[in-house]
Structure formats: structure tokens, C-alpha cells
Amino acid sequence: MSRDQGLGVVLRDMRKSRSLTLAAVAREAGCAPSLISYVETGQRELHAWLAVKLDSIYETGGVITSLVHETSRASTNRRASGPNSTEMLIVELPGGGGAVPLSRRDLLVALGVGISSSVGYREFESKLDKFGFDPDMLSVFEKGYAGFQTAARALPSSELVDGLTGNVALLDGMRRRAEHRYRTRIAKLQARYAESLSWLAEEAGDLTSAMYWIDRTSHWAESAEWKPMIAYGFVRRSMIAVSFANDGRRAVDHAQSVLCMKRVPPRIRGLAAKQISFGYALAGDETQSKRALDDALTLLAKPVQEGDAVLGQRSVVNDDLFTIFKATCDIYLGRGESVIPVLEPRLSSLSGASVRTATITRAKLARAYANAGQPAEAAHLAGRALSDIDKIESLSAKSELRRALPILQHWHGRDDVRMVMERLANS
């Protein structure tokens, strides 16, 4: 899938989720329906003028325009950037107010400790003073957040990071200039953006940035007294222990912190229990893993409480999600034959919901085939997953494949297996 095709998938998803036809969108955009169709199928590049129109039609808070800018700069192959980066970031001011170049390092320091002495950051602050605070802008940022979530299902992390980071910078400036009654709402929105940035950094394999943004998430959640997000920070730490270190015991330790907290919603407790089940499975403790998984499924089946933001996985419906959770534990415990007929039929529907989730699931299925002693199928699926990983950037999928390496090593004499092992070693 090319970048244009990936962006097209996102745009088609945005249009269909709003129950709009090609003709209806074209009419509002002032173009031919065929142009919208060509853009959605990746046959035509999305130009800036049409991106602005689509942002207005879909009410996506400038996300589509941001993606066009990032795609045009994608040849630089930037990674998700953390506190040690010296690259420049272009922040688009709201309402067509122009763009301000900022040192990424200076911005991240300012977000962390609240000070910066750079000329660029002072210029940015000066321009924000002219805008002041407009409460109506908050809904634009909320819609923008939803748009970025949709885009993350199919596009590389590097094409999303700058737009998200720029919005965090703008929100931080708005929060400091807002009346007290708006500050909690803004801090919650900052926390949501930061949590997404931590996940994108994780998917890009950037541990430093992932932890930086988790810390920012926790900070803004604490300032808003947002208990679910505070607790979810420990779930994220557990996920990173799995993806970066394959450390089941550490994953359990982080997630158990959530279960010790008071007034945490069932969904967050359920996600913590899910991580505990994964951690015990990685550690080879089947009894504890099964007990934690049962707890997770019970908690996650409970209705979301009124007023709760839905944190965590949102691109897959519950039945498929529960199936993937159980299958993941079985795979980590070394099973294969029982998992394959459950997981493989779901790949098609998962691809429609999220290219990223489908890629991660395909990598897990490759491990299941390896567990079952079927190297040809394992190598085929691993090869497909690696091709998708190159396009969307997914450490989660790559980690699943790396867990299969000790088993694939048994068939290192096979050309297909050796090719997969070499690609993994070089990725």
C-alpha cells in the first residue's frame, strides 16, 4: 500500500462513517465525484485545496490538511521524535493564522517543565497572545483528535506525529490563557493527545519518546484529576514492557498497580487484567494467565459508565477483541493448532476495521503456525506482515514476529524461513 493509498483508505473511512456518498462530498467540495474516488483509491494525489475542503466537510479539525503536509515531507523518513531530537516542527496556528517553526527539543522541554528561552518559542508565545482563548476552538481540537485516531489505523506513525504534537503545543498555550473553568477540559484533551503520541512512538520503536509522552499523559491527567487516564498510564507501561522487552513479569507488575487503585472504571481495570493475562502467558504461567483473562473479559463486558472516555483499543468490536485476547494468550503459551481456525477467519474483517490491527494479528498468526509446526504458512504470513510493517511502522507486529524466531530457527535450512529471518534481523 502506497502513501496515497493509505491516505485514501483513511478518507474513505471518514466519508463512509458519516454516511456520505461520493456525489454528496463532490458537490460540497466543488469537484467531480471521480476525483474523490481517485483520491480514495490512491490513484490521484490529494492536493492542499481539496484537503481543506474535506476538513470542512468531515469536520476533522485540520487533520486532513496536516496529513497532506506530512505526506509531502515523508521522504525525509522522520521517526517519532523525543526529548533528544533537534529537528524542527512546523506548528499551524488556528484559523489560518500561519505557521511557526519550532525546535522540537525546545517545545518538548517547554511542555515538560514550562520554560524555554529560544527565540522561536518566544515568537510562538507572542502569536498565541494575539489569538487569546476562544472556547469554540476546543471542539475543533476534539474533532481533530478523532480524525487522527482514524488515520492511525492505516498510516505510518511518522506522518501523524507532527500534527498531533503541534496540537498539543497549541492546547498548552490555550490552557494557560483560558479561564479556570475551561482548564480541566483542556488538560484532559492534552492527555488524550499525549497518550496517542506515546502509542505512535511505541509503534515507531522509539522508547524514549513513548515514555516521555506517557509521563506527559500522566501529568495532564493528574492536573485534571482524571482517574481513568491516570490508571491507564500504568496499562500503557505494561504494554511497553511487552513490546520492547518481552518482559512478562514486569508487564504484570505495572498492570497490577491499576487493580490497587480506587474508583477506576471497569473498562480500565479490564484492560489492566488483560495485560496481566498477557504477562503471565509470556512468563509461562498458564493458571494465572487464565484467571486474569477471565477477570478481563468479565470487566470489559460491563457497560461503559456515563461520561467515561473510551480509552484503549477502539477499532475492533468486542467479540473479535475478546477472541484476539484469548488467542494471544494461547500463542504466548506455545499453542498453535487450536488458535489458527479461530484467528485466521477474522483477518479479513480486521483489515477493514484497521490495517494496523490486522498486521499485528497476522504476525501473531504466523507465530501460531510456527507453534503448530507449519513453517511454510508461518513464513508466508510473516513475510506479508513484514511488508505491511515497512509501510505502517508497527513495533507491536515486529515484536510478535521476533517471538517466533526461536521456533522458526528449527527450519533455518528452508529458503522461505531463512528469508524471513534475514528480513527480521535487518529491520
Secondary structure, DSSP 4 states (H G I P E B T S, - for coil): --HHHHHHHHHHHHHHHTT--HHHHHHHHTS-HHHHHHHHTTSSPPPHHHHHHHHHHHT-TTHHHHHHHHHHTGGG-PPP--TT---EEEEEPGGG--EEEEEHHHHHHHHHHS----HHHHHHHHHHHHH---TTHHHHHHHHHHHHHHHTTTS-GGGTHHHHHHHHHHHHHHHHHS-HHHHHHHHHHHHHHHHHHHHHHHHTT-HHHHHHHHHHHHHHHHHTT-HHHHHHHHHHHHHHHHHHH--HHHHHHHHHHHHTSSS--HHHHHHHHHHHHHHHHHTT-HHHHHHHHHHHHHHHTSPPPTT----S--SS-HHHHHHHHHHHHHHHTT--TTTHHHHGGGHHHHHHH-HHHHHHHHHHHHHHHHHTT-HHHHHHHHHHHHHHHHHH--HHHHHHHHHHHHHHGGGTTSHHHHHHHHHHHH-
